[in-house]
Each structure stands twice: as C-alpha cells, then as structure tokens.
Amino acid sequence: MGDDATHGVDVTGEPLRRGVASLEAHAAYLAALPDHPAPADLIPMFAAMGGKAMGVEHAVLFRAHDLQAPPEF
C-alpha cells in the first residue's frame, strides 16, 4: 500500500476521528454495503499503514501528478 506515494499527511488524533465520524454519518451509503466493516475499525487500520511509512501513528498517503508536464511517451 502506498508504494507509489509521493506525499503524505499525518492524520493522527482529531483528523482521524473526524474522518471516522464523517464516514459513520453516511448511514444510507453504509446500509447499502452488506457486511461492511465498521468505519472505526477500517479507517484506523489503513491510516496506521500509511503512518508506518511516514513514521507517525496515522497518515494518508498520496501520489502527486504534474498535470502541466508534457505527456510521457
């Protein structure tokens, strides 16, 4: 996970709690997903993987793309 990441954001603490609460607030969306894991279990698990890569407790990793660069052929 995140092998191609070029950037990351530390989401430890309040940002992670807000992310979990945000997904939990989408009850209709979650109700349509049978046997989905609880957001409070799923999101911290993935964020911990990103955190390990960045040396923090929880992080979200991204790959940045230069949209103004000429295409590679």
Contacts in CASP RR format, 6 or more apart in sequence:
PFRMAT RR
TARGET T0000
AUTHOR 0000-0000-0000
METHOD contacts of the structure
MODEL  1
MGDDATHGVDVTGEPLRRGVASLEAHAAYLAALPDHPAPADLIPMFAAMG
GKAMGVEHAVLFRAHDLQAPPEF
1 46 0 8 1.000
1 49 0 8 1.000
1 50 0 8 1.000
1 61 0 8 1.000
2 50 0 8 1.000
2 53 0 8 1.000
2 61 0 8 1.000
2 63 0 8 1.000
4 63 0 8 1.000
5 53 0 8 1.000
5 61 0 8 1.000
5 62 0 8 1.000
5 63 0 8 1.000
6 62 0 8 1.000
6 63 0 8 1.000
6 64 0 8 1.000
7 61 0 8 1.000
7 62 0 8 1.000
7 63 0 8 1.000
7 64 0 8 1.000
8 50 0 8 1.000
8 54 0 8 1.000
8 59 0 8 1.000
8 60 0 8 1.000
8 61 0 8 1.000
8 62 0 8 1.000
9 15 0 8 1.000
9 59 0 8 1.000
9 60 0 8 1.000
9 62 0 8 1.000
10 51 0 8 1.000
10 54 0 8 1.000
10 56 0 8 1.000
10 58 0 8 1.000
10 59 0 8 1.000
11 19 0 8 1.000
11 47 0 8 1.000
11 58 0 8 1.000
11 59 0 8 1.000
11 60 0 8 1.000
12 51 0 8 1.000
12 56 0 8 1.000
12 57 0 8 1.000
12 58 0 8 1.000
12 59 0 8 1.000
13 57 0 8 1.000
13 58 0 8 1.000
16 43 0 8 1.000
16 44 0 8 1.000
16 47 0 8 1.000
16 58 0 8 1.000
19 39 0 8 1.000
19 43 0 8 1.000
20 39 0 8 1.000
20 40 0 8 1.000
20 43 0 8 1.000
20 44 0 8 1.000
23 30 0 8 1.000
23 39 0 8 1.000
23 43 0 8 1.000
24 30 0 8 1.000
24 39 0 8 1.000
24 40 0 8 1.000
30 36 0 8 1.000
30 39 0 8 1.000
36 42 0 8 1.000
44 58 0 8 1.000
47 58 0 8 1.000
47 59 0 8 1.000
47 60 0 8 1.000
48 57 0 8 1.000
48 58 0 8 1.000
50 58 0 8 1.000
50 59 0 8 1.000
50 60 0 8 1.000
50 61 0 8 1.000
51 57 0 8 1.000
51 58 0 8 1.000
51 59 0 8 1.000
53 59 0 8 1.000
53 61 0 8 1.000
54 61 0 8 1.000
END
